Amino acid sequence: MSINSLIIDFLEYLEVEKGRSTITAKNYNHYLKTFSSFAKEKGVEDPKEITLDLVTKYRLSMNRVKKPISKSTQNYYLIALRSFLKYLGKKNIASLSFDKVELAKTSERQVSFLNHDELDTLFSKPNLKTLHGKRDKAILNLFFSTGLRVSELANLKKNDINLETGEFSVKGKGGKVRVVFIDGEAQESLKQYLSNRQDQSNFLFVSYGHTNQPKSEIRNQKSELGMTPRSVQRMIQKYAKAAGITKKVSPHTLRHSFATDLLQSGADLRAVQKLLGHSSVMTTEIYTHVTDQHLKEVHQAFHGLRRRQKQKPLGDDSQREENTI
């Protein structure tokens, strides 16, 4: 069987047996078709002809294009290739062993998040006199309250949310289900938005045109399309610009802000891991440098405090005693 035909089998395996989402399968299809096209250019169409040398040349090609692919993005291509080779091994199809393909070393990931002042300014920008504004305020509050991924938020239906208990389940990456919690501010903004909705869409958030009528109803009265992740991203960027925030702000920035806020307030790393839906605590550890900075501030403020107080000039103490009489 050719590499291309086996890629099709692999993608079906991902969806049916591994339960991966159609988005994941679509991404893997892109990554693997890119590799198969490169291999075909080199005269390789049989999986048993995939060698480490071919993979090395493939990696070099991603570095030497006019606009080189970043190391972190290259790793997505390599992860897909490793998964494909692992599948071939499972099916006893001769090819390169998946563990021969090593991921590229990347620089430490930087986490961008908003502080409390920036969040307050951002959240004040939606115009609550309009349905658009009520929706946007609810989205911003829900992001910060739950740490949802943008795809998770965009796929939410109205009946997924329980505003009475303030919690709901969400299906994340790899089909993993986790529980997230809605704080009081998010609950209130969601109630305000939903109570003003007149449409029949099942989606929690819907897109609007220049009127307050959902775009889905303008296009097709029977359509129930929700907001796309891209439209949510554009909306957040618009408010960030209006708030005068110079750093790049995205839905993931609010997810980072959610995690950072919890950790700086003393939350346990593994608890935050569960709330974010990370498979490994190692992924959550990208936030530790932020909490390390917080610990540094605590150390500077409190370490040796009693010793410093004892070393104060006598006049300071006597003056304090005089003031308390």
C-alpha positions as CSV (number, residue, x, y, z in Angstrom):
1,M,0.0,0.0,0.0
2,S,1.2,3.5,-0.7
3,I,1.9,6.1,1.9
4,N,-1.1,8.2,0.8
5,S,-3.6,5.3,1.1
6,L,-2.2,4.4,4.5
7,I,-2.6,8.1,5.6
8,I,-6.3,7.8,4.8
9,D,-6.5,4.6,6.9
10,F,-4.7,6.3,9.7
11,L,-7.1,9.3,9.7
12,E,-10.1,7.0,9.9
13,Y,-8.4,5.1,12.7
14,L,-7.9,8.5,14.6
15,E,-11.6,9.3,14.3
16,V,-13.2,5.9,14.8
17,E,-10.9,4.1,17.3
18,K,-9.1,7.0,19.0
19,G,-12.1,9.2,19.1
20,R,-10.2,12.3,17.9
21,S,-12.1,15.3,16.7
22,T,-12.6,16.1,13.0
23,I,-10.5,19.2,13.5
24,T,-7.6,17.0,14.8
25,A,-8.0,14.7,11.8
26,K,-8.0,17.7,9.4
27,N,-4.8,19.0,10.9
28,Y,-3.1,15.6,10.8
29,N,-4.2,15.3,7.2
30,H,-2.5,18.5,6.3
31,Y,0.7,17.7,8.2
32,L,1.0,14.1,6.7
33,K,0.0,15.1,3.1
34,T,2.8,17.7,3.3
35,F,5.3,14.9,4.2
36,S,3.9,12.5,1.6
37,S,4.3,15.2,-1.1
38,F,7.9,15.7,-0.1
39,A,8.5,12.0,0.0
40,K,7.0,11.6,-3.5
41,E,9.3,14.3,-4.8
42,K,12.2,12.2,-3.5
43,G,10.8,9.1,-5.3
44,V,9.4,7.5,-2.1
45,E,5.8,6.2,-2.1
46,D,6.3,2.9,-0.2
47,P,6.2,3.2,3.6
48,K,9.2,0.7,3.9
49,E,11.3,3.3,2.1
50,I,10.8,5.9,4.7
51,T,14.2,6.4,6.3
52,L,15.7,8.6,9.0
53,D,17.7,10.3,6.2
54,L,14.5,11.1,4.3
55,V,13.0,12.6,7.5
56,T,16.2,14.6,8.1
57,K,15.9,16.1,4.6
58,Y,12.2,16.8,5.2
59,R,13.1,18.7,8.3
60,L,15.8,20.7,6.5
61,S,13.3,21.6,3.8
62,M,11.1,23.3,6.5
63,N,14.1,25.3,7.6
64,R,15.2,26.3,4.1
65,V,12.0,27.6,2.6
66,K,11.7,31.4,1.9
67,K,9.7,31.8,5.1
68,P,11.1,29.1,7.5
69,I,8.6,27.2,9.7
70,S,9.2,27.9,13.4
71,K,10.5,25.0,15.5
72,S,7.3,24.8,17.5
73,T,5.2,24.5,14.3
74,Q,7.7,22.0,12.9
75,N,7.0,19.8,15.9
76,Y,3.3,19.6,15.0
77,Y,4.4,18.1,11.6
78,L,6.8,15.7,13.4
79,I,4.2,14.7,16.0
80,A,1.8,13.8,13.3
81,L,4.5,11.8,11.5
82,R,5.5,10.0,14.7
83,S,1.8,9.0,15.3
84,F,1.5,7.8,11.7
85,L,4.7,5.7,12.0
86,K,3.5,4.3,15.3
87,Y,0.2,3.3,13.7
88,L,2.2,1.5,10.9
89,G,4.1,-0.4,13.5
90,K,0.9,-1.4,15.2
91,K,-0.4,-2.8,11.9
92,N,2.9,-4.6,11.3
93,I,3.6,-2.5,8.2
94,A,7.3,-2.2,7.6
95,S,8.6,1.3,8.0
96,L,10.8,3.6,10.1
97,S,10.3,3.2,13.9
98,F,8.4,6.2,15.3
99,D,10.9,6.7,18.1
100,K,13.6,7.4,15.6
101,V,11.9,10.8,14.9
102,E,13.0,13.3,17.6
103,L,11.2,16.6,18.1
104,A,13.0,19.8,17.5
105,K,14.3,21.6,20.6
106,T,12.4,24.8,21.2
107,S,13.1,27.9,23.4
108,E,11.2,28.1,26.6
109,R,7.6,29.1,26.0
110,Q,6.6,32.5,27.1
111,V,3.2,33.0,28.7
112,S,1.4,36.2,28.0
113,F,-1.4,37.2,30.5
114,L,-3.3,40.2,31.6
115,N,-3.0,41.7,35.1
116,H,-6.1,42.7,37.1
117,D,-6.1,46.3,35.9
118,E,-5.9,45.2,32.3
119,L,-8.7,42.7,32.8
120,D,-10.9,45.3,34.4
121,T,-10.3,47.8,31.5
122,L,-10.9,45.1,28.9
123,F,-14.1,43.9,30.5
124,S,-15.5,47.5,30.7
125,K,-15.4,48.0,26.9
126,P,-18.5,46.1,25.7
127,N,-21.6,48.3,25.4
128,L,-24.1,46.7,27.6
129,K,-27.0,48.7,26.0
130,T,-26.7,46.4,23.0
131,L,-27.2,42.6,22.6
132,H,-23.8,42.5,21.0
133,G,-22.2,44.0,24.1
134,K,-24.1,41.8,26.5
135,R,-22.9,38.8,24.5
136,D,-19.3,40.0,24.4
137,K,-19.2,40.8,28.1
138,A,-20.5,37.2,28.8
139,I,-17.8,35.7,26.6
140,L,-15.0,37.7,28.3
141,N,-16.2,36.8,31.7
142,L,-16.7,33.1,30.9
143,F,-13.2,32.8,29.5
144,F,-11.6,34.3,32.6
145,S,-13.9,32.3,34.9
146,T,-13.3,28.9,33.3
147,G,-10.1,29.0,31.3
148,L,-11.9,27.4,28.3
149,R,-10.1,27.0,25.0
150,V,-11.7,29.1,22.2
151,S,-12.9,26.0,20.3
152,E,-14.5,24.7,23.5
153,L,-16.4,28.0,24.1
154,A,-17.5,28.3,20.5
155,N,-19.1,24.8,20.6
156,L,-21.1,25.4,23.7
157,K,-24.9,24.9,23.6
158,K,-27.3,26.7,25.9
159,N,-28.3,23.4,27.6
160,D,-24.6,22.6,28.4
161,I,-24.6,25.4,31.0
162,N,-26.1,25.1,34.4
163,L,-26.3,28.7,35.8
164,E,-27.9,27.5,39.1
165,T,-25.0,25.2,40.1
166,G,-22.4,27.4,38.5
167,E,-20.6,24.4,36.9
168,F,-20.7,22.4,33.7
169,S,-18.8,19.7,31.9
170,V,-16.8,20.4,28.7
171,K,-15.2,18.0,26.2
172,G,-11.6,19.1,25.5
173,K,-8.7,17.8,23.5
174,G,-8.7,14.1,22.8
175,G,-12.3,13.9,23.9
176,K,-11.4,14.3,27.5
177,V,-14.2,15.6,29.7
178,R,-13.6,18.0,32.6
179,V,-15.6,20.1,35.0
180,V,-15.3,23.9,34.9
181,F,-16.8,26.5,37.2
182,I,-18.6,29.8,36.6
183,D,-18.0,32.6,39.0
184,G,-20.7,35.1,40.1
185,E,-19.8,37.8,37.6
186,A,-19.8,35.3,34.7
187,Q,-23.2,33.9,35.8
188,E,-24.7,37.4,35.9
189,S,-23.5,38.4,32.5
190,L,-24.7,35.1,31.0
191,K,-28.1,35.6,32.5
192,Q,-28.3,39.2,31.1
193,Y,-27.3,38.0,27.6
194,L,-29.6,34.9,27.5
195,S,-32.6,36.8,28.9
196,N,-32.4,39.2,26.0
197,R,-32.0,36.6,23.2
198,Q,-34.9,36.2,20.9
199,D,-33.5,33.7,18.5
200,Q,-34.1,29.9,18.5
201,S,-30.4,28.8,18.1
202,N,-29.2,26.1,20.5
203,F,-25.7,27.7,20.6
204,L,-24.7,29.6,23.7
205,F,-23.2,32.4,21.6
206,V,-24.3,33.4,18.1
207,S,-23.0,35.8,15.5
208,Y,-24.8,39.0,14.7
209,G,-24.8,41.3,11.6
210,H,-25.4,45.0,11.8
211,T,-28.6,44.3,13.6
212,N,-29.3,42.3,16.7
213,Q,-30.6,39.4,14.6
214,P,-28.3,36.4,14.5
215,K,-26.5,35.9,11.2
216,S,-27.7,32.3,11.2
217,E,-31.3,33.6,10.9
218,I,-30.4,36.1,8.3
219,R,-28.8,33.4,6.1
220,N,-31.3,30.6,6.8
221,Q,-34.1,30.6,9.3
222,K,-33.4,26.9,10.0
223,S,-29.7,27.4,10.5
224,E,-28.2,27.1,14.0
225,L,-24.6,28.1,13.4
226,G,-22.7,29.5,16.4
227,M,-19.8,31.8,16.5
228,T,-16.5,30.7,14.9
229,P,-13.3,30.7,16.9
230,R,-11.9,33.3,14.5
231,S,-14.9,35.6,15.1
232,V,-14.3,35.3,18.9
233,Q,-10.6,36.1,18.4
234,R,-11.4,39.2,16.3
235,M,-13.9,40.4,19.0
236,I,-11.3,40.1,21.8
237,Q,-8.7,41.9,19.7
238,K,-11.1,44.7,19.1
239,Y,-11.7,45.3,22.8
240,A,-8.0,44.9,23.6
241,K,-7.3,47.7,21.2
242,A,-10.0,49.9,22.6
243,A,-8.6,49.2,26.1
244,G,-5.2,50.5,25.0
245,I,-3.5,47.1,25.7
246,T,-0.4,47.0,23.6
247,K,0.5,43.4,24.0
248,K,-1.2,40.8,21.7
249,V,-4.4,39.6,23.3
250,S,-6.2,36.4,22.2
251,P,-8.6,33.9,23.7
252,H,-5.6,32.0,24.9
253,T,-4.3,35.1,26.7
254,L,-7.5,34.9,28.8
255,R,-6.9,31.2,29.4
256,H,-3.3,32.1,30.6
257,S,-4.7,34.8,32.8
258,F,-7.1,32.4,34.4
259,A,-4.3,29.9,35.2
260,T,-1.9,32.6,36.4
261,D,-4.5,34.2,38.6
262,L,-5.2,30.9,40.4
263,L,-1.5,30.1,40.9
264,Q,-0.6,33.5,42.1
265,S,-3.4,33.2,44.6
266,G,-1.9,30.0,46.0
267,A,-3.8,27.3,44.0
268,D,-2.1,23.9,43.7
269,L,-0.5,23.2,40.3
270,R,-2.2,19.8,39.9
271,A,-5.6,21.4,40.6
272,V,-4.9,24.0,37.9
273,Q,-3.8,21.2,35.6
274,K,-7.3,19.5,36.0
275,L,-9.1,22.8,35.5
276,L,-7.3,23.5,32.3
277,G,-7.7,20.0,31.0
278,H,-3.9,19.3,30.5
279,S,-3.0,15.6,30.2
280,S,0.3,16.2,31.9
281,V,1.3,18.5,34.7
282,M,4.4,19.2,32.7
283,T,2.3,21.3,30.3
284,T,0.9,23.3,33.2
285,E,4.5,24.0,34.4
286,I,4.8,26.7,31.7
287,Y,3.2,28.9,34.3
288,T,5.8,28.3,37.0
289,H,8.1,31.1,36.0
290,V,5.2,33.4,36.6
291,T,4.6,32.1,40.1
292,D,8.3,32.1,40.7
293,Q,8.3,35.8,40.1
294,H,5.4,36.1,42.6
295,L,7.5,34.1,45.1
296,K,10.4,36.4,44.6
297,E,8.2,39.4,45.5
298,V,7.0,37.6,48.6
299,H,10.6,36.8,49.6
300,Q,11.8,40.4,49.1
301,A,8.9,41.7,51.2
302,F,9.0,39.3,54.1
303,H,12.3,37.5,54.3
304,G,14.3,38.8,57.3
305,L,11.5,41.2,58.2
306,R,11.8,40.7,62.0
307,R,15.6,41.0,61.8
308,R,15.3,44.3,59.9
309,Q,12.8,45.5,62.5
310,K,15.2,44.7,65.3
311,Q,18.0,46.7,63.6
312,K,15.9,49.9,63.4
313,P,17.4,52.9,65.3
314,L,16.1,53.3,68.8
315,G,14.6,56.7,68.0
316,D,12.2,55.0,65.6
317,D,10.8,52.7,68.4
318,S,10.6,55.5,71.0
319,Q,8.9,57.8,68.5
320,R,6.4,55.0,67.8
321,E,5.8,54.5,71.5
322,E,5.2,58.2,72.0
323,N,2.7,58.3,69.2
324,T,0.7,55.4,70.8
325,I,0.4,57.0,74.2
